[in-house]
Amino acid sequence: MTASLFPTDPFGRPSSMHPASRKPMKQSPRKLPTPVVDSRTGACEDRTVVADRVAAFLRAKYPLKTADNVAADTGLPVATISRWLDRGSAPSLWALGKLVGAYDAEVLLVILDHPPLWLMDEARRQERERIERQIATLRAQIEGGQ
């Protein structure tokens, strides 16, 4: 029974309770984006933006069986990676460390909107080393095949 159904008590006196329709409703606090990196550093990103960027990076790296392949690279649980991909969850700092360990500076470049110059230089250096290793492997295959 609500106060609005019974404006008076059983003895005919007005009820001290106000009907719900006359009370102002409380507003729930607006959900604000959670920064991933301290905004004072100038590298603050919204969790949903980070989640979208991480998911796009991982899907581009492994279009098929993304969660399984990333789990093999990082040692993270497949269920955790699936949450990032399916629900748009952002990785924790610990998981981000695992991603950086597996994919180097490349993953940080994807996450940050304005990466610092030193990070861009490091990513280029790492990419150059990766390509040089591929070239060395191909040369070894060519020389071994002749």
PLY file of the C-alpha trace (Angstrom):
ply
format ascii 1.0
element vertex 146
property float x
property float y
property float z
element edge 145
property int vertex1
property int vertex2
end_header
0.00 0.00 0.00
1.32 3.37 -0.89
0.64 6.81 0.48
-0.89 7.94 -2.80
-3.64 5.30 -2.55
-4.64 6.38 0.95
-4.49 10.18 1.35
-5.84 9.81 4.89
-5.15 7.32 7.62
-7.88 4.79 8.54
-9.40 7.28 11.02
-9.93 10.01 8.42
-6.94 12.16 9.36
-4.61 13.36 6.58
-1.54 11.20 6.24
1.85 12.70 7.07
3.37 10.82 4.14
3.57 12.57 0.81
2.59 10.66 -2.29
5.54 9.67 -4.40
4.31 11.84 -7.25
4.78 14.98 -5.15
8.32 14.18 -4.04
11.20 15.31 -6.21
13.09 12.32 -7.56
16.76 11.97 -6.85
18.99 11.93 -9.89
21.58 9.20 -10.03
25.08 10.52 -10.58
26.11 10.61 -14.20
28.72 8.02 -15.05
31.86 9.84 -15.99
34.54 8.19 -18.09
37.31 6.59 -16.07
40.73 7.83 -17.15
43.26 5.10 -17.84
46.30 7.34 -17.54
46.63 10.40 -15.32
45.39 13.46 -17.17
48.27 15.55 -15.76
50.65 13.67 -18.05
48.66 14.66 -21.11
48.10 11.01 -21.97
44.64 10.53 -20.49
42.32 8.20 -22.35
38.74 7.17 -21.68
38.34 3.45 -20.82
35.84 2.89 -23.63
38.21 4.45 -26.16
41.04 2.25 -24.88
38.81 -0.83 -25.01
37.82 -0.11 -28.61
41.41 0.52 -29.66
42.75 -2.61 -27.96
40.01 -4.75 -29.53
40.69 -3.29 -32.99
44.45 -3.85 -32.58
44.03 -7.47 -31.50
41.48 -8.24 -34.23
43.78 -6.72 -36.87
46.66 -8.84 -35.59
44.57 -12.04 -35.46
41.36 -11.87 -37.53
40.54 -15.51 -36.70
40.52 -16.99 -33.19
41.65 -13.66 -31.77
41.23 -14.53 -28.10
43.01 -17.90 -28.45
45.99 -16.41 -30.28
46.36 -13.45 -27.92
46.13 -15.79 -24.92
48.95 -17.86 -26.41
51.08 -14.71 -26.89
50.41 -13.16 -23.48
49.57 -15.98 -21.10
46.32 -14.22 -20.17
43.10 -16.24 -19.82
41.04 -16.62 -23.00
37.91 -15.55 -21.06
39.53 -12.23 -20.12
40.48 -11.47 -23.70
37.02 -12.49 -24.90
35.52 -9.93 -22.50
37.66 -7.22 -24.06
36.52 -8.22 -27.52
32.85 -8.98 -26.86
31.85 -6.55 -24.14
34.17 -3.64 -24.82
36.01 -4.00 -21.52
39.37 -2.30 -21.18
42.39 -4.29 -19.99
43.65 -3.74 -16.46
47.09 -2.26 -15.91
48.47 -5.75 -15.21
46.95 -7.10 -18.45
48.21 -4.07 -20.36
51.69 -4.92 -19.12
51.25 -8.43 -20.54
50.15 -6.94 -23.87
53.19 -4.65 -23.95
55.39 -7.64 -23.13
53.97 -9.53 -26.10
53.52 -6.72 -28.65
56.07 -4.13 -27.50
55.49 -0.42 -28.04
53.11 -1.07 -30.93
50.17 -1.66 -28.58
50.89 1.57 -26.66
50.91 3.55 -29.90
47.46 2.21 -30.67
46.06 3.03 -27.22
47.37 6.57 -26.80
45.79 9.35 -28.82
48.93 11.51 -28.75
51.87 9.20 -28.01
55.12 10.85 -26.97
57.88 11.15 -29.55
60.19 8.76 -27.69
57.51 6.05 -27.85
57.07 6.54 -31.58
60.84 6.28 -32.07
60.98 3.10 -29.99
58.11 1.55 -31.95
59.90 2.32 -35.24
63.11 0.78 -33.90
61.28 -2.36 -32.79
59.51 -2.66 -36.15
62.83 -2.27 -37.97
64.38 -5.04 -35.84
61.40 -7.32 -36.51
61.65 -6.77 -40.27
65.42 -7.34 -40.21
64.84 -10.67 -38.40
62.31 -11.64 -41.08
64.78 -10.73 -43.83
67.50 -12.79 -42.13
65.13 -15.76 -41.89
64.19 -15.46 -45.57
67.87 -15.18 -46.59
68.65 -18.32 -44.60
65.81 -20.13 -46.36
67.02 -18.98 -49.79
70.63 -19.93 -49.11
69.66 -23.24 -47.53
67.37 -24.07 -50.45
70.05 -23.65 -53.15
0 1
1 2
2 3
3 4
4 5
5 6
6 7
7 8
8 9
9 10
10 11
11 12
12 13
13 14
14 15
15 16
16 17
17 18
18 19
19 20
20 21
21 22
22 23
23 24
24 25
25 26
26 27
27 28
28 29
29 30
30 31
31 32
32 33
33 34
34 35
35 36
36 37
37 38
38 39
39 40
40 41
41 42
42 43
43 44
44 45
45 46
46 47
47 48
48 49
49 50
50 51
51 52
52 53
53 54
54 55
55 56
56 57
57 58
58 59
59 60
60 61
61 62
62 63
63 64
64 65
65 66
66 67
67 68
68 69
69 70
70 71
71 72
72 73
73 74
74 75
75 76
76 77
77 78
78 79
79 80
80 81
81 82
82 83
83 84
84 85
85 86
86 87
87 88
88 89
89 90
90 91
91 92
92 93
93 94
94 95
95 96
96 97
97 98
98 99
99 100
100 101
101 102
102 103
103 104
104 105
105 106
106 107
107 108
108 109
109 110
110 111
111 112
112 113
113 114
114 115
115 116
116 117
117 118
118 119
119 120
120 121
121 122
122 123
123 124
124 125
125 126
126 127
127 128
128 129
129 130
130 131
131 132
132 133
133 134
134 135
135 136
136 137
137 138
138 139
139 140
140 141
141 142
142 143
143 144
144 145
